[in-house]
């Protein structure tokens, strides 16, 4: 049975890769920079993205897709940024795939956007295998989750283009060991850009924003 399961998985991923390649061509032709955000539940991903959309929206045309298993709560929160937002309800599926993204953007004119952010379902396992046609993937790690997260979920850090440590305003309270977190990230993905940020205080957001805009260039 094991070889059969492997074969099915390969077919699923191959189909997704083809769809992602088509998406990437569409994004490139439209001139829109696509950034995907992945993290475990409770990392502060939605609060982080709301601040990013609000700030970037002053200079660029931004929009967001957000995945969730059952509710549209995150889309409602992100809509407070005044950016166009669409919710993707995945049901029992623990990740977004390229076909979901393709269906969600069907009614949007991509050429009217400078940035499209994709907030994946809170999960550090499945999203690592699914290309969404993005320009770059950022993995978020909150100070409340512990410094060993990269060691527990290496594949998501290996496939990311940057790591963002969130909720740094709580670092002292939870005795977060920055040096250990950096060592663990670099052990899994040497040289990975690492940023620290707080959606509440906005500390560090400027560096993250500069990295996002560098991906567009």
N, C-alpha and C positions, 0 to 999 in steps of 0.2 A: 504493500500500500504506500510506503514512503516514496518510491520513485514516482508514483502516480501523482501524489500531492505536490511534489517538486515540479512536475511537468505542468500541472494546472497553474501553479504560481508563476512559472516562467511565462506562460501564455498571457496571463493577466498583466504582468509587468511589461511584456513586449507590446501589448496593445496600448497600454498607458504611455509608453515611451513614444510610440508613433503619434498619439494624440498630442502629447506634450511638444513634440517637434513641430507639429502644425501650429499649435498655439504660439510657440516661440517665434515662428515666421510671421504670424499675424501681429504680435506685439512689436516686433522689430519694424515691420512695414508701417505701423501706425506711429512709431516713435515714442511709445510709452514704456517706461521703466517699471518692471514688475518685481516687487519685493515680497517674499513670503516669510511669515513669522511662525515659528514652531516653539512649543513649550509644553510642560506638564500643566494640568489644571491648577489654577490658583497662583500662577507665577506673576500675575499682574499684566498679562499680555494685552487685554482689552483696554485697560487704563492707559498703558503705554502708547498703544496705537491711537487712542482718542487724542492724546496730547500731540502726537506726531502729525496727525491729520489737521489738527487745529493750527499748529504752527506752520507747517509746510503749505497749508491752504492759503496763507497770506501771499505767497510768491508763485505757487504752482497750482496746476489743475490736478486735484487728487481725488481718488475714489478708493473704495475698499469692498472686498468680499470677505465674509466671515462664516466659518463653518461651526456647526454645533449639532449635537445628536438630536435635540428635541425642541429647543426654544429659540425665539428670536430676540432674547434679552440683550445679547451682545450687539446686535445690529441697532437696536434702539439706543443703546449707550453711544455707539459710534456716530449715530446720526446727529448727536448734539454738536458735533464738529462742523456741521453744515455741509459735509462732503457727501456725495452720492454713495449709498451703502446698500448692498444686497446680502441677505442671509441665505446660506445654503444649509438646509436641514438634511443631515445624513442618515437619520434613523439609527440603525444598529451599526453602521459603518464608522470605524474609529479614525477615519482620515479623509481628506479630500483627494480626489484624483483629477486628472486632466479633463475627463469628460464632464465632470461636475462644473469645473471652472468654465469650460467652453459653453455649456448651457446657460450659466449664470450671466455671462457677458453678452449673450446673443442680442439683447436689445440696446446695448450701449454702443456709442460711437467711440471707438478706442482712440481715434485721432484727436478727440477732444480732451484727452488726458495726458498729463505729463508723468504721473505716478499712479500705479495701481498696487495696493497692498492686499495681500491674501493672508488672512488670519486663519490658520489651520485649527482643526479640532485639538483640544488639549490632550496631547499624547506624545510621548518621546520615542515610541517604537515604530509603528506603522508609517508615519509620514516620511521617515528617512528613505523609504524605498520608492516613493512616488514623486516623479518629476512633474511639476505643474507649469513648465514653460517659463519659469521665473528667471530674471536676470541674476538674482542673488537670494540666498536663504540665510536668515538670521535666527539663531536659537537663543531663547531667553531662559535665564536661570535666576531665580529670586534668592535673596540672601536667607530667606526663611526655609529654603529647601535643603540646605546642607552643601558642603563643599565637595562631596563625593559624587554628585549627580553625573558629571562627565564619565566617571569610571563605571557607573551602573548602566549608563545608556550611551556607549561609545559611538554607535553608528550615526546617531543624529548629529553629534559634534563632528564626526568625520565628514559628513556631507554638507555641513554648514559653511558659509563664507564669512561669518562673524558671530561672535557670542556677545550677548548683552546681559550684564548682571543687573537685575532690577531691584527696586525697593531698597536702595542703598541708604535711605534715610533711617532704616531699621537695623542697619548692620551692627551698630554698637550694642543695641538692645538684645539682639539674638546672638551676640558674640561671634559674628561671622569672621572667618579667617580668610582674608583676601589672598594672602600669599599661597595658602593651601589650594584655594579655588583656582588660582592662576596656574599653579603647578599641575593640577589635575587636568585642566583644559589643554595645556601644552603637552602633557604626556600623551593625550589622545590625538590632538591635532596641532603639531608644532607650528608656531608662527601664526596661528589663527588670530585675527584682530579681536581684541576684547575691549568692551566699553562698559562703563558703570553709569547707571541712570536712576533717577527717581521721578516718576510721573507726578508725585505730589509736590515736590520742591522744584522740579525741573532741573536739578543738578545733573550734569553730564549729558543732557539731551542735545546740546549744541554739537558735541563731538559725533553723536550718532547721526544727527541730521546731515552733518558734513559728509559722513561716510555714505549715507543714502544718495546724496546728490552726486557724489563721485561715481557711483554706480551708473547713474544716468549719463554722465559724460563718457 
